[in-house]
Amino acid sequence: MLRMRYVNQALSGWGRFPVEACHVYRPTKRSEVSAILHSGAEPSYIPRGLGRSYGDAALNLKRGTILFTHLNRFLSFDPAAGILECEAGVSFAEIIHYLLPRGFFPPVTPGTKYATVGGAIAADIHGKNHHRDGSLANFVVGLRLLTPEGQLYECSANRNSEVFWATVGGMGLTGIILSAEIALHRVESAYLVVDYRKTRSLDETLAVMEESDAQHRYSVAWIDALARGRSVLMRADHAAASELPRHLTNPLAIPKRVGLRVPFDFPSLVLNRRTVRCFNRLYYALHRSERLLTDVERYFYPLDRIDHWNRAYGKRGFLQYQVALPLDGGREALQELVRCLADFGAAPGLAVLKRFGVGNAAPLGFPIQGYTLALDMPDSRDLVPFLHQLDQRVAYAGGRVYLAKDAVLRPETFARMYPRLDEFRSIKSRLDPHGRLSSSLARRLRIVDDTQ
Ligand SMILES: Cc1cc2nc3c(=O)[nH]c(=O)nc-3n(C[C@H](O)[C@H](O)[C@H](O)COP(=O)(O)OP(=O)(O)OC[C@H]3O[C@@H](n4cnc5c(N)ncnc54)[C@H](O)[C@@H]3O)c2cc1C
């Protein structure tokens, strides 16, 4: 049997906390993935895409970590139906590069284009259009899943549906997604018409979102968590070719821009309450309530323009805290979270609020109908105990923490937040009876036992 070698490598998620030594395998063919799984060389394995989850979801301390970045072939494309079939390592950046010029865009996209299709399905990502379109699972026409037992499942919402729903949002623990078919969204241009609206408080932001979100495909609010949650709301729709000015002769071309780069770790003092307050004031002041034409890169991926922007948080890294809160009581819980942040003296570098539409059948799915708040916070000595306190409030309000962003949640709180955990465990043990798929996150949250 083909024996694959690994490289011992220190890896982290995008938050750069934790950093762990993993045994990294780099298959270049799908057949090599099963050879790695069957070699029995490691106690367990976890697939990894581009490592854009923030915490330890794609880490496997001193165990196998299968990197998917070389399994990134486009397998077929049906332009009439807009269905792309590709290997799991294809990134959103590649889809946009090749298919936006032909008039297609990902139906759901995260705030970075440097995520893979496999990683996005495993986290069942949501975009700024969840209130309208739901999560990525709604557009996955089918996927091929390889289990550690060597079984290949073709699954979709109608075929092997239990396996499908456990895999979307299953954080790589049910099997390895080898390839998937995704229904893309047809667009006429690389631009969006963005309706900016400034608000003076969280209450006002929520009221405007409620009243007008349904009229727009996309909606997101940048929140100033240091100033009572005043915000800049950005609601948007893809622009028709006829809405573009004449000088844009190719409506499907993205304007070229010079990229920026954070060349080294900033000293951790750079992002503090005072600098964040200044940045927030400036950001708020620079925006007006107006309608503007903006290209997809600027609207969806503003941070991707700055290479290694995560270094701005310094060597210790940062934690992203993203929660979903139900409609019922969610507003009050959001207000309370913002108050707690202010009392704690937190200086979230970035705070973003969205509304979620209805959730789906995934047992570990994150979205629940209501709200989601995401905050980037520089790591500090007392941050983790503070987040544990917030976790309690979120669980009490019927909410949950997003696993793709998490690095510190405790197992008991996780079980309260995800009441269908046992159902997930039972499907996993059927697909992976010997517990050969595991990750640092799965052990920390006791989804699996800590020997795996
Ligand atoms: C700037 C930024 C903005 C973001 N915005 C959003 C957002 O708006 N909405 C949102 O939902 N998420 C968002 N994310 C999170 C990101 O979309 C998810 O973490 C996504 O999973 C990252 O994909 P990846 O390829 O980097 O996966 P990785 O981080 O490498 O892995 C994530 C999970 O997927 C599993 N996985 C990877 N490949 C496979 C495979 N082939 N088969 C099975 N499992 C696999 C891994 O085991 C792991 O559990 C954002 C992240 C960043 C850095």
The ligand as an ORCA input file, in Angstrom:
! r2SCAN-3c Opt
* xyz 0 1
  C     -12.136     37.057      7.442
  C     -13.058     35.885      7.641
  C     -14.413     36.075      7.467
  C     -15.301     35.001      7.644
  N     -16.630     35.220      7.437
  C     -17.505     34.211      7.601
  C     -18.896     34.392      7.357
  O     -19.338     35.476      7.005
  N     -19.723     33.321      7.504
  C     -19.250     32.094      7.885
  O     -20.062     31.160      7.995
  N     -17.937     31.881      8.118
  C     -17.055     32.907      7.992
  N     -15.721     32.697      8.200
  C     -15.283     31.365      8.634
  C     -14.932     30.465      7.441
  O     -15.805     30.648      6.378
  C     -15.055     29.010      7.871
  O     -14.255     28.770      8.982
  C     -14.653     28.001      6.777
  O     -14.832     26.720      7.315
  C     -13.214     28.187      6.363
  O     -12.909     27.316      5.284
  P     -11.451     26.672      5.177
  O     -11.313     26.050      3.858
  O     -10.413     27.668      5.563
  O     -11.588     25.546      6.283
  P     -10.629     25.154      7.514
  O     -10.559     26.310      8.454
  O      -9.363     24.610      7.016
  O     -11.511     24.004      8.166
  C     -12.756     24.313      8.748
  C     -13.502     23.012      9.066
  O     -13.802     22.352      7.849
  C     -13.331     21.004      7.883
  N     -12.946     20.639      6.520
  C     -12.066     21.272      5.707
  N     -11.971     20.620      4.537
  C     -12.797     19.547      4.618
  C     -13.115     18.463      3.744
  N     -12.559     18.334      2.538
  N     -13.981     17.521      4.180
  C     -14.578     17.607      5.400
  N     -14.312     18.610      6.260
  C     -13.437     19.563      5.872
  C     -12.163     21.057      8.848
  O     -11.914     19.794      9.406
  C     -12.650     22.044      9.882
  O     -13.450     21.408     10.844
  C     -14.806     33.731      8.019
  C     -13.428     33.545      8.191
  C     -12.553     34.607      8.007
  C     -11.076     34.396      8.198
*
